[in-house]
Amino acid sequence: MTPSNGMTPHASHGSPSSMAGETPGVQVLERPRTDLAPLSAVVCHDDPHTTFEFVIQVLRGVFRLPPARAQELTIRIDAAGAAVIGRYPKEVAERKVQRATALARANAYPLTFSVEADD
C-alpha cells in the first residue's frame, strides 16, 4: 500500500554501513519522482455560437469530466471568456485538443482550445 503522501515505501536492505542512522524495522521513504513530464494546461475559449450543451458534451466525452464539473466549467468559460479545463502531459493535452477541435468542426462549431505551459 502506498502512503497517502505519494511517496513509495522502500525496504531497508544493505550493509550495516549503508544503514547508518536508520532504525531497524523502520521503512525509508524514497523522494517523489521529479523526472515526470511537466503538465500543460488545456484552455477552452468562449465564442458566441457554440451551445452550452455542445461544450458540456465535449468536456464530458473528450476530457472525461463528470457532468457537474463540465457544467460548472462551461458557465465559467462563458462568464470569463476562457477557462483551464484540465492539466495533462503536453502530448496528451495536444491529442485531446485535436480531438475536441475536430469534433467541434464536424458539428460546425467554432469552439477553440489551446495548450499552455502550466506554471
N, CA, C and O atoms as a GROMACS GRO file, in nm:
protein
  476
    1MET      N    1   0.085  -0.118   0.000
    1MET     CA    2   0.000   0.000   0.000
    1MET      C    3   0.089   0.123   0.000
    1MET      O    4   0.184   0.130   0.077
    2THR      N    5   0.059   0.222  -0.085
    2THR     CA    6   0.137   0.343  -0.096
    2THR      C    7   0.084   0.446   0.003
    2THR      O    8  -0.037   0.466   0.011
    3PRO      N    9   0.173   0.512   0.077
    3PRO     CA   10   0.128   0.616   0.170
    3PRO      C   11   0.053   0.726   0.096
    3PRO      O   12   0.076   0.748  -0.023
    4SER      N   13  -0.035   0.795   0.165
    4SER     CA   14  -0.116   0.898   0.102
    4SER      C   15  -0.034   1.020   0.061
    4SER      O   16  -0.085   1.105  -0.012
    5ASN      N   17   0.090   1.031   0.105
    5ASN     CA   18   0.173   1.145   0.067
    5ASN      C   19   0.240   1.127  -0.068
    5ASN      O   20   0.316   1.214  -0.110
    6GLY      N   21   0.214   1.015  -0.137
    6GLY     CA   22   0.267   0.993  -0.269
    6GLY      C   23   0.406   0.934  -0.272
    6GLY      O   24   0.460   0.907  -0.379
    7MET      N   25   0.466   0.915  -0.156
    7MET     CA   26   0.599   0.858  -0.152
    7MET      C   27   0.590   0.706  -0.154
    7MET      O   28   0.492   0.648  -0.108
    8THR      N   29   0.691   0.644  -0.208
    8THR     CA   30   0.693   0.499  -0.220
    8THR      C   31   0.774   0.440  -0.106
    8THR      O   32   0.887   0.482  -0.084
    9PRO      N   33   0.718   0.342  -0.032
    9PRO     CA   34   0.796   0.279   0.075
    9PRO      C   35   0.911   0.200   0.014
    9PRO      O   36   0.899   0.143  -0.094
   10HIS      N   37   1.021   0.199   0.085
   10HIS     CA   38   1.139   0.129   0.037
   10HIS      C   39   1.197   0.052   0.155
   10HIS      O   40   1.234   0.110   0.257
   11ALA      N   41   1.205  -0.077   0.140
   11ALA     CA   42   1.259  -0.160   0.248
   11ALA      C   43   1.407  -0.133   0.262
   11ALA      O   44   1.477  -0.115   0.163
   12SER      N   45   1.455  -0.130   0.384
   12SER     CA   46   1.597  -0.107   0.411
   12SER      C   47   1.673  -0.238   0.395
   12SER      O   48   1.651  -0.332   0.471
   13HIS      N   49   1.762  -0.242   0.298
   13HIS     CA   50   1.847  -0.357   0.276
   13HIS      C   51   1.988  -0.304   0.255
   13HIS      O   52   2.006  -0.191   0.212
   14GLY      N   53   2.084  -0.384   0.284
   14GLY     CA   54   2.221  -0.346   0.256
   14GLY      C   55   2.310  -0.369   0.375
   14GLY      O   56   2.267  -0.422   0.478
   15SER      N   57   2.433  -0.327   0.360
   15SER     CA   58   2.531  -0.348   0.466
   15SER      C   59   2.506  -0.254   0.581
   15SER      O   60   2.440  -0.150   0.565
   16PRO      N   61   2.558  -0.289   0.699
   16PRO     CA   62   2.536  -0.202   0.815
   16PRO      C   63   2.587  -0.061   0.791
   16PRO      O   64   2.530   0.034   0.845
   17SER      N   65   2.693  -0.043   0.712
   17SER     CA   66   2.744   0.092   0.688
   17SER      C   67   2.647   0.174   0.604
   17SER      O   68   2.642   0.296   0.618
   18SER      N   69   2.568   0.108   0.514
   18SER     CA   70   2.473   0.182   0.432
   18SER      C   71   2.347   0.215   0.509
   18SER      O   72   2.265   0.295   0.465
   19MET      N   73   2.332   0.152   0.627
   19MET     CA   74   2.212   0.175   0.707
   19MET      C   75   2.243   0.260   0.829
   19MET      O   76   2.164   0.264   0.923
   20ALA      N   77   2.357   0.326   0.830
   20ALA     CA   78   2.394   0.409   0.944
   20ALA      C   79   2.287   0.515   0.967
   20ALA      O   80   2.243   0.580   0.872
   21GLY      N   81   2.247   0.531   1.090
   21GLY     CA   82   2.146   0.630   1.126
   21GLY      C   83   2.004   0.582   1.105
   21GLY      O   84   1.910   0.655   1.137
   22GLU      N   85   1.984   0.460   1.054
   22GLU     CA   86   1.849   0.407   1.033
   22GLU      C   87   1.810   0.321   1.152
   22GLU      O   88   1.895   0.253   1.210
   23THR      N   89   1.684   0.323   1.186
   23THR     CA   90   1.632   0.242   1.296
   23THR      C   91   1.581   0.111   1.238
   23THR      O   92   1.504   0.112   1.142
   24PRO      N   93   1.623  -0.002   1.297
   24PRO     CA   94   1.574  -0.131   1.246
   24PRO      C   95   1.421  -0.137   1.249
   24PRO      O   96   1.359  -0.091   1.345
   25GLY      N   97   1.362  -0.193   1.144
   25GLY     CA   98   1.216  -0.208   1.137
   25GLY      C   99   1.142  -0.084   1.091
   25GLY      O  100   1.019  -0.086   1.085
   26VAL      N  101   1.214   0.024   1.057
   26VAL     CA  102   1.150   0.147   1.011
   26VAL      C  103   1.167   0.155   0.860
   26VAL      O  104   1.277   0.135   0.808
   27GLN      N  105   1.058   0.185   0.790
   27GLN     CA  106   1.065   0.198   0.645
   27GLN      C  107   1.126   0.332   0.607
   27GLN      O  108   1.099   0.435   0.669
   28VAL      N  109   1.208   0.329   0.504
   28VAL     CA  110   1.266   0.451   0.449
   28VAL      C  111   1.182   0.488   0.328
   28VAL      O  112   1.158   0.403   0.242
   29LEU      N  113   1.139   0.613   0.319
   29LEU     CA  114   1.058   0.657   0.208
   29LEU      C  115   1.146   0.726   0.105
   29LEU      O  116   1.228   0.812   0.138
   30GLU      N  117   1.128   0.685  -0.022
   30GLU     CA  118   1.202   0.749  -0.129
   30GLU      C  119   1.136   0.882  -0.160
   30GLU      O  120   1.017   0.902  -0.136
   31ARG      N  121   1.214   0.973  -0.214
   31ARG     CA  122   1.158   1.102  -0.255
   31ARG      C  123   1.069   1.085  -0.377
   31ARG      O  124   1.094   0.997  -0.459
   32PRO      N  125   0.967   1.168  -0.390
   32PRO     CA  126   0.881   1.159  -0.508
   32PRO      C  127   0.963   1.181  -0.635
   32PRO      O  128   1.063   1.252  -0.634
   33ARG      N  129   0.917   1.119  -0.744
   33ARG     CA  130   0.987   1.133  -0.871
   33ARG      C  131   0.975   1.276  -0.920
   33ARG      O  132   0.867   1.335  -0.916
   34THR      N  133   1.086   1.331  -0.966
   34THR     CA  134   1.084   1.466  -1.022
   34THR      C  135   1.111   1.464  -1.172
   34THR      O  136   1.116   1.569  -1.236
   35ASP      N  137   1.128   1.343  -1.229
   35ASP     CA  138   1.159   1.332  -1.370
   35ASP      C  139   1.033   1.313  -1.456
   35ASP      O  140   1.043   1.280  -1.574
   36LEU      N  141   0.916   1.334  -1.398
   36LEU     CA  142   0.792   1.320  -1.472
   36LEU      C  143   0.775   1.438  -1.568
   36LEU      O  144   0.823   1.548  -1.541
   37ALA      N  145   0.706   1.415  -1.678
   37ALA     CA  146   0.684   1.521  -1.777
   37ALA      C  147   0.605   1.636  -1.714
   37ALA      O  148   0.511   1.613  -1.639
   38PRO      N  149   0.645   1.760  -1.744
   38PRO     CA  150   0.568   1.873  -1.691
   38PRO      C  151   0.429   1.875  -1.753
   38PRO      O  152   0.408   1.827  -1.864
   39LEU      N  153   0.335   1.931  -1.681
   39LEU     CA  154   0.198   1.935  -1.727
   39LEU      C  155   0.170   2.063  -1.806
   39LEU      O  156   0.231   2.168  -1.780
   40SER      N  157   0.079   2.053  -1.901
   40SER     CA  158   0.034   2.168  -1.978
   40SER      C  159  -0.114   2.188  -1.948
   40SER      O  160  -0.189   2.092  -1.930
   41ALA      N  161  -0.155   2.313  -1.944
   41ALA     CA  162  -0.296   2.345  -1.919
   41ALA      C  163  -0.371   2.349  -2.051
   41ALA      O  164  -0.324   2.406  -2.149
   42VAL      N  165  -0.489   2.287  -2.053
   42VAL     CA  166  -0.578   2.297  -2.168
   42VAL      C  167  -0.681   2.404  -2.135
   42VAL      O  168  -0.749   2.397  -2.032
   43VAL      N  169  -0.692   2.502  -2.223
   43VAL     CA  170  -0.784   2.614  -2.204
   43VAL      C  171  -0.892   2.608  -2.311
   43VAL      O  172  -0.863   2.589  -2.429
   44CYS      N  173  -1.016   2.624  -2.269
   44CYS     CA  174  -1.129   2.631  -2.362
   44CYS      C  175  -1.170   2.778  -2.371
   44CYS      O  176  -1.185   2.846  -2.270
   45HIS      N  177  -1.186   2.826  -2.494
   45HIS     CA  178  -1.218   2.966  -2.520
   45HIS      C  179  -1.364   2.982  -2.561
   45HIS      O  180  -1.418   2.902  -2.637
   46ASP      N  181  -1.426   3.086  -2.510
   46ASP     CA  182  -1.568   3.114  -2.539
   46ASP      C  183  -1.584   3.166  -2.682
   46ASP      O  184  -1.493   3.228  -2.737
   47ASP      N  185  -1.698   3.141  -2.738
   47ASP     CA  186  -1.736   3.201  -2.865
   47ASP      C  187  -1.888   3.222  -2.861
   47ASP      O  188  -1.957   3.159  -2.781
   48PRO      N  189  -1.939   3.308  -2.947
   48PRO     CA  190  -2.082   3.338  -2.940
   48PRO      C  191  -2.173   3.237  -3.010
   48PRO      O  192  -2.295   3.255  -3.010
   49HIS      N  193  -2.118   3.132  -3.069
   49HIS     CA  194  -2.200   3.040  -3.149
   49HIS      C  195  -2.216   2.900  -3.091
   49HIS      O  196  -2.321   2.837  -3.110
   50THR      N  197  -2.116   2.850  -3.022
   50THR     CA  198  -2.121   2.714  -2.971
   50THR      C  199  -2.218   2.706  -2.853
   50THR      O  200  -2.213   2.790  -2.763
   51THR      N  201  -2.305   2.608  -2.854
   51THR     CA  202  -2.406   2.596  -2.748
   51THR      C  203  -2.345   2.540  -2.620
   51THR      O  204  -2.244   2.468  -2.622
   52PHE      N  205  -2.408   2.574  -2.508
   52PHE     CA  206  -2.367   2.518  -2.379
   52PHE      C  207  -2.370   2.366  -2.385
   52PHE      O  208  -2.278   2.299  -2.337
   53GLU      N  209  -2.475   2.313  -2.444
   53GLU     CA  210  -2.491   2.167  -2.448
   53GLU      C  211  -2.375   2.100  -2.520
   53GLU      O  212  -2.327   1.995  -2.478
   54PHE      N  213  -2.329   2.161  -2.631
   54PHE     CA  214  -2.219   2.102  -2.705
   54PHE      C  215  -2.088   2.111  -2.626
   54PHE      O  216  -2.011   2.015  -2.623
   55VAL      N  217  -2.064   2.224  -2.562
   55VAL     CA  218  -1.942   2.237  -2.481
   55VAL      C  219  -1.941   2.131  -2.371
   55VAL      O  220  -1.839   2.066  -2.348
   56ILE      N  221  -2.052   2.115  -2.304
   56ILE     CA  222  -2.062   2.013  -2.198
   56ILE      C  223  -2.038   1.874  -2.257
   56ILE      O  224  -1.968   1.793  -2.195
   57GLN      N  225  -2.093   1.846  -2.373
   57GLN     CA  226  -2.071   1.717  -2.439
   57GLN      C  227  -1.923   1.693  -2.466
   57GLN      O  228  -1.872   1.583  -2.443
   58VAL      N  229  -1.853   1.794  -2.515
   58VAL     CA  230  -1.709   1.782  -2.544
   58VAL      C  231  -1.630   1.762  -2.415
   58VAL      O  232  -1.541   1.677  -2.408
   59LEU      N  233  -1.661   1.840  -2.314
   59LEU     CA  234  -1.588   1.829  -2.186
   59LEU      C  235  -1.608   1.691  -2.124
   59LEU      O  236  -1.515   1.636  -2.066
   60ARG      N  237  -1.726   1.638  -2.136
   60ARG     CA  238  -1.754   1.504  -2.081
   60ARG      C  239  -1.692   1.395  -2.168
   60ARG      O  240  -1.629   1.303  -2.116
   61GLY      N  241  -1.709   1.405  -2.300
   61GLY     CA  242  -1.664   1.299  -2.390
   61GLY      C  243  -1.514   1.295  -2.412
   61GLY      O  244  -1.453   1.189  -2.401
   62VAL      N  245  -1.455   1.408  -2.444
   62VAL     CA  246  -1.312   1.412  -2.476
   62VAL      C  247  -1.226   1.423  -2.350
   62VAL      O  248  -1.125   1.354  -2.337
   63PHE      N  249  -1.268   1.508  -2.257
   63PHE     CA  250  -1.187   1.533  -2.138
   63PHE      C  251  -1.231   1.451  -2.017
   63PHE      O  252  -1.170   1.461  -1.911
   64ARG      N  253  -1.336   1.369  -2.032
   64ARG     CA  254  -1.383   1.276  -1.929
   64ARG      C  255  -1.418   1.345  -1.797
   64ARG      O  256  -1.392   1.291  -1.689
   65LEU      N  257  -1.478   1.464  -1.807
   65LEU     CA  258  -1.519   1.535  -1.686
   65LEU      C  259  -1.656   1.488  -1.641
   65LEU      O  260  -1.740   1.455  -1.725
   66PRO      N  261  -1.681   1.483  -1.511
   66PRO     CA  262  -1.815   1.448  -1.462
   66PRO      C  263  -1.915   1.558  -1.502
   66PRO      O  264  -1.876   1.672  -1.523
   67PRO      N  265  -2.042   1.522  -1.514
   67PRO     CA  266  -2.144   1.619  -1.560
   67PRO      C  267  -2.144   1.751  -1.484
   67PRO      O  268  -2.148   1.857  -1.547
   68ALA      N  269  -2.139   1.748  -1.353
   68ALA     CA  270  -2.145   1.872  -1.275
   68ALA      C  271  -2.023   1.959  -1.301
   68ALA      O  272  -2.035   2.081  -1.310
   69ARG      N  273  -1.905   1.897  -1.313
   69ARG     CA  274  -1.781   1.974  -1.339
   69ARG      C  275  -1.784   2.033  -1.480
   69ARG      O  276  -1.741   2.146  -1.501
   70ALA      N  277  -1.833   1.957  -1.577
   70ALA     CA  278  -1.843   2.007  -1.714
   70ALA      C  279  -1.936   2.128  -1.721
   70ALA      O  280  -1.908   2.226  -1.789
   71GLN      N  281  -2.048   2.120  -1.649
   71GLN     CA  282  -2.142   2.232  -1.648
   71GLN      C  283  -2.081   2.354  -1.579
   71GLN      O  284  -2.093   2.466  -1.628
   72GLU      N  285  -2.015   2.331  -1.466
   72GLU     CA  286  -1.950   2.441  -1.393
   72GLU      C  287  -1.847   2.512  -1.481
   72GLU      O  288  -1.843   2.635  -1.485
   73LEU      N  289  -1.764   2.434  -1.550
   73LEU     CA  290  -1.662   2.494  -1.636
   73LEU      C  291  -1.723   2.566  -1.755
   73LEU      O  292  -1.672   2.670  -1.796
   74THR      N  293  -1.830   2.514  -1.811
   74THR     CA  294  -1.897   2.579  -1.924
   74THR      C  295  -1.949   2.717  -1.882
   74THR      O  296  -1.938   2.813  -1.958
   75ILE      N  297  -2.005   2.726  -1.764
   75ILE     CA  298  -2.052   2.855  -1.712
   75ILE      C  299  -1.935   2.950  -1.692
   75ILE      O  300  -1.944   3.068  -1.723
   76ARG      N  301  -1.824   2.897  -1.639
   76ARG     CA  302  -1.704   2.980  -1.617
   76ARG      C  303  -1.646   3.028  -1.751
   76ARG      O  304  -1.605   3.144  -1.762
   77ILE      N  305  -1.642   2.941  -1.851
   77ILE     CA  306  -1.592   2.979  -1.984
   77ILE      C  307  -1.677   3.093  -2.041
   77ILE      O  308  -1.624   3.189  -2.095
   78ASP      N  309  -1.809   3.082  -2.028
   78ASP     CA  310  -1.900   3.184  -2.078
   78ASP      C  311  -1.880   3.317  -2.005
   78ASP      O  312  -1.878   3.423  -2.067
   79ALA      N  313  -1.865   3.312  -1.874
   79ALA     CA  314  -1.851   3.434  -1.794
   79ALA      C  315  -1.716   3.502  -1.809
   79ALA      O  316  -1.707   3.624  -1.817
   80ALA      N  317  -1.608   3.421  -1.813
   80ALA     CA  318  -1.473   3.478  -1.814
   80ALA      C  319  -1.411   3.486  -1.953
   80ALA      O  320  -1.310   3.553  -1.971
   81GLY      N  321  -1.470   3.418  -2.050
   81GLY     CA  322  -1.414   3.419  -2.184
   81GLY      C  323  -1.323   3.300  -2.212
   81GLY      O  324  -1.297   3.267  -2.328
   82ALA      N  325  -1.276   3.234  -2.106
   82ALA     CA  326  -1.191   3.115  -2.120
   82ALA      C  327  -1.172   3.056  -1.981
   82ALA      O  328  -1.188   3.124  -1.879
   83ALA      N  329  -1.136   2.928  -1.978
   83ALA     CA  330  -1.108   2.863  -1.850
   83ALA      C  331  -1.018   2.742  -1.874
   83ALA      O  332  -1.027   2.675  -1.977
   84VAL      N  333  -0.931   2.716  -1.776
   84VAL     CA  334  -0.850   2.595  -1.778
   84VAL      C  335  -0.943   2.479  -1.747
   84VAL      O  336  -1.014   2.481  -1.646
   85ILE      N  337  -0.943   2.379  -1.832
   85ILE     CA  338  -1.032   2.266  -1.812
   85ILE      C  339  -0.959   2.140  -1.767
   85ILE      O  340  -1.023   2.041  -1.731
   86GLY      N  341  -0.828   2.144  -1.768
   86GLY     CA  342  -0.750   2.030  -1.722
   86GLY      C  343  -0.602   2.051  -1.743
   86GLY      O  344  -0.560   2.138  -1.819
   87ARG      N  345  -0.523   1.968  -1.676
   87ARG     CA  346  -0.377   1.971  -1.689
   87ARG      C  347  -0.330   1.830  -1.723
   87ARG      O  348  -0.365   1.734  -1.654
   88TYR      N  349  -0.252   1.820  -1.830
   88TYR     CA  350  -0.209   1.690  -1.881
   88TYR      C  351  -0.065   1.701  -1.929
   88TYR      O  352  -0.016   1.812  -1.954
   89PRO      N  353   0.005   1.588  -1.943
   89PRO     CA  354   0.134   1.593  -2.013
   89PRO      C  355   0.111   1.655  -2.152
   89PRO      O  356   0.004   1.635  -2.211
   90LYS      N  357   0.207   1.727  -2.202
   90LYS     CA  358   0.189   1.804  -2.325
   90LYS      C  359   0.132   1.722  -2.441
   90LYS      O  360   0.040   1.767  -2.509
   91GLU      N  361   0.186   1.603  -2.463
   91GLU     CA  362   0.140   1.521  -2.575
   91GLU      C  363  -0.007   1.482  -2.558
   91GLU      O  364  -0.083   1.482  -2.655
   92VAL      N  365  -0.046   1.449  -2.436
   92VAL     CA  366  -0.186   1.412  -2.408
   92VAL      C  367  -0.275   1.534  -2.429
   92VAL      O  368  -0.382   1.524  -2.489
   93ALA      N  369  -0.232   1.649  -2.380
   93ALA     CA  370  -0.309   1.773  -2.394
   93ALA      C  371  -0.331   1.804  -2.542
   93ALA      O  372  -0.442   1.839  -2.583
   94GLU      N  373  -0.225   1.791  -2.622
   94GLU     CA  374  -0.237   1.822  -2.765
   94GLU      C  375  -0.332   1.725  -2.836
   94GLU      O  376  -0.410   1.767  -2.922
   95ARG      N  377  -0.327   1.597  -2.800
   95ARG     CA  378  -0.419   1.499  -2.861
   95ARG      C  379  -0.564   1.530  -2.825
   95ARG      O  380  -0.653   1.524  -2.910
   96LYS      N  381  -0.588   1.564  -2.698
   96LYS     CA  382  -0.724   1.596  -2.655
   96LYS      C  383  -0.776   1.721  -2.726
   96LYS      O  384  -0.892   1.726  -2.766
   97VAL      N  385  -0.691   1.821  -2.740
   97VAL     CA  386  -0.730   1.944  -2.809
   97VAL      C  387  -0.761   1.914  -2.956
   97VAL      O  388  -0.857   1.967  -3.011
   98GLN      N  389  -0.680   1.830  -3.019
   98GLN     CA  390  -0.707   1.793  -3.159
   98GLN      C  391  -0.841   1.722  -3.171
   98GLN      O  392  -0.919   1.752  -3.262
   99ARG      N  393  -0.870   1.628  -3.081
   99ARG     CA  394  -0.997   1.555  -3.084
   99ARG      C  395  -1.115   1.649  -3.062
   99ARG      O  396  -1.215   1.642  -3.133
  100ALA      N  397  -1.102   1.737  -2.962
  100ALA     CA  398  -1.212   1.830  -2.930
  100ALA      C  399  -1.235   1.927  -3.045
  100ALA      O  400  -1.350   1.957  -3.079
  101THR      N  401  -1.128   1.977  -3.105
  101THR     CA  402  -1.141   2.071  -3.216
  101THR      C  403  -1.204   2.002  -3.338
  101THR      O  404  -1.290   2.060  -3.404
  102ALA      N  405  -1.161   1.880  -3.367
  102ALA     CA  406  -1.218   1.804  -3.479
  102ALA      C  407  -1.368   1.780  -3.458
  102ALA      O  408  -1.447   1.791  -3.551
  103LEU      N  409  -1.405   1.747  -3.335
  103LEU     CA  410  -1.546   1.724  -3.303
  103LEU      C  411  -1.627   1.852  -3.322
  103LEU      O  412  -1.738   1.850  -3.375
  104ALA      N  413  -1.570   1.965  -3.278
  104ALA     CA  414  -1.639   2.093  -3.294
  104ALA      C  415  -1.657   2.126  -3.442
  104ALA      O  416  -1.765   2.166  -3.483
  105ARG      N  417  -1.552   2.109  -3.522
  105ARG     CA  418  -1.562   2.142  -3.665
  105ARG      C  419  -1.659   2.048  -3.736
  105ARG      O  420  -1.733   2.090  -3.825
  106ALA      N  421  -1.660   1.921  -3.697
  106ALA     CA  422  -1.752   1.825  -3.758
  106ALA      C  423  -1.897   1.861  -3.730
  106ALA      O  424  -1.987   1.821  -3.804
  107ASN      N  425  -1.919   1.937  -3.623
  107ASN     CA  426  -2.054   1.980  -3.587
  107ASN      C  427  -2.077   2.128  -3.618
  107ASN      O  428  -2.173   2.189  -3.571
  108ALA      N  429  -1.988   2.185  -3.700
  108ALA     CA  430  -1.998   2.324  -3.747
  108ALA      C  431  -1.994   2.427  -3.634
  108ALA      O  432  -2.061   2.531  -3.641
  109TYR      N  433  -1.917   2.399  -3.529
  109TYR     CA  434  -1.898   2.496  -3.420
  109TYR      C  435  -1.755   2.550  -3.424
  109TYR      O  436  -1.662   2.476  -3.456
  110PRO      N  437  -1.738   2.680  -3.391
  110PRO     CA  438  -1.605   2.740  -3.390
  110PRO      C  439  -1.531   2.726  -3.256
  110PRO      O  440  -1.434   2.797  -3.231
  111LEU      N  441  -1.575   2.636  -3.170
  111LEU     CA  442  -1.515   2.618  -3.038
  111LEU      C  443  -1.365   2.597  -3.050
  111LEU      O  444  -1.319   2.518  -3.132
  112THR      N  445  -1.288   2.669  -2.968
  112THR     CA  446  -1.142   2.657  -2.974
  112THR      C  447  -1.083   2.625  -2.837
  112THR      O  448  -1.139   2.658  -2.733
  113PHE      N  449  -0.968   2.559  -2.844
  113PHE     CA  450  -0.892   2.520  -2.726
  113PHE      C  451  -0.747   2.558  -2.750
  113PHE      O  452  -0.704   2.571  -2.865
  114SER      N  453  -0.674   2.575  -2.642
  114SER     CA  454  -0.530   2.598  -2.655
  114SER      C  455  -0.458   2.519  -2.548
  114SER      O  456  -0.516   2.484  -2.445
  115VAL      N  457  -0.330   2.492  -2.574
  115VAL     CA  458  -0.244   2.423  -2.478
  115VAL      C  459  -0.141   2.525  -2.433
  115VAL      O  460  -0.073   2.586  -2.515
  116GLU      N  461  -0.132   2.544  -2.302
  116GLU     CA  462  -0.040   2.644  -2.246
  116GLU      C  463   0.048   2.580  -2.142
  116GLU      O  464   0.006   2.488  -2.071
  117ALA      N  465   0.171   2.628  -2.132
  117ALA     CA  466   0.262   2.578  -2.029
  117ALA      C  467   0.200   2.605  -1.893
  117ALA      O  468   0.150   2.715  -1.866
  118ASP      N  469   0.205   2.504  -1.805
  118ASP     CA  470   0.149   2.519  -1.671
  118ASP      C  471   0.257   2.568  -1.578
  118ASP      O  472   0.368   2.514  -1.578
  119ASP      N  473   0.226   2.668  -1.500
  119ASP     CA  474   0.326   2.725  -1.407
  119ASP      C  475   0.336   2.646  -1.281
  119ASP      O  476   0.415   2.681  -1.193
   0.00000   0.00000   0.00000
